[in-house]
Amino acid sequence: MYILARTSFGDPQPAPADTPLLRKAPPFLVFSRISPFALNKFAVTPQLKQQVTRVADYVRSRLDTAQPIGVIKLIGHTDASGNDGINLKLGQQRAEAVQAELYAQLRDVLNRVLIEVEESPGRSKPIGDNRTAKGQAANRRVDVYIAPPIPRAPDWPKGKTYDWTVRDPDRGGIWDQFRFKRGIPTLKGKTPRQVLMNVCEGTFGKDCKTVVDGAVSLGCKGLEALFTEMGGTLSEDQKEALKKGCKEGADKPM
């Protein structure tokens, strides 16, 4: 018998409020449990391979029916031995091992079946009593969930075109008043300081000298900080020479 899991994988959860989006989501069913894995192991033994084969055979048998299987999700689990970090990794490895075996057995129909591995909860979702050997064995498992195929996207309407022009989301908004009113100035033959003055004046009007002087000074200090961050050391004389050269460069035509 299948178990309907509407909101998450694992133990059945209360059904959520019905919404159009949720109605479109395919329900996942607990189809099979591949177990028991050997203690602290994730290899698919011959016994486990037989169980995986039964899953593959069932999925293959449904492909051309009115209710095909299009999605397989795998979740690996562990018993309570070992710490959480080890168990989370081990559970993941078990699910990935089953995924690899399903890939091998369904390799000719992988264009019709999606096989995914969900994040392992480790030992936090037991189905057996971890105080007994039998319960621990039952917990060393991979749960297999199945669902119908993912609905394909609708065909692009015939004759419909789409404008792929990238638009500025701010254009036409309140920030338009701060945009460059004269566009990006031509750089050839101008000094960096002149370019900054043109940009500033084109945006804010006059009285830009203080702003531009501050920008140049800040940029020169940035060169010093970058040099230091890269592991270099500068004497006071070298710092002054760097600042002087930087400021002179701001007044040289490009």
Sequence and secondary structure as in RCSB ss.txt:
>XXXX:A:sequence
MYILARTSFGDPQPAPADTPLLRKAPPFLVFSRISPFALNKFAVTPQLKQQVTRVADYVRSRLDTAQPIGVIKLI
GHTDASGNDGINLKLGQQRAEAVQAELYAQLRDVLNRVLIEVEESPGRSKPIGDNRTAKGQAANRRVDVYIAPPI
PRAPDWPKGKTYDWTVRDPDRGGIWDQFRFKRGIPTLKGKTPRQVLMNVCEGTFGKDCKTVVDGAVSLGCKGLEA
LFTEMGGTLSEDQKEALKKGCKEGADKPM
>XXXX:A:secstr
   EESSSSSS        HHHHHS  EEEEEEE    TT     HHHHHHHHHHHHHHHHHTTSSS   EEEEE
EB  S S HHHHHHHHHHHHHHHHHHHHHHTGGGTTT EEEE    BTSS SS TTSHHHHHHHS EEEEEE   
       TT         TTTTSGGGGGS SS S   TT  HHHHHHHHHHHHH S  HHHHHHHHHHHHHHHHH
HHHHTT    HHHHHHHHHHHHHHTTS  
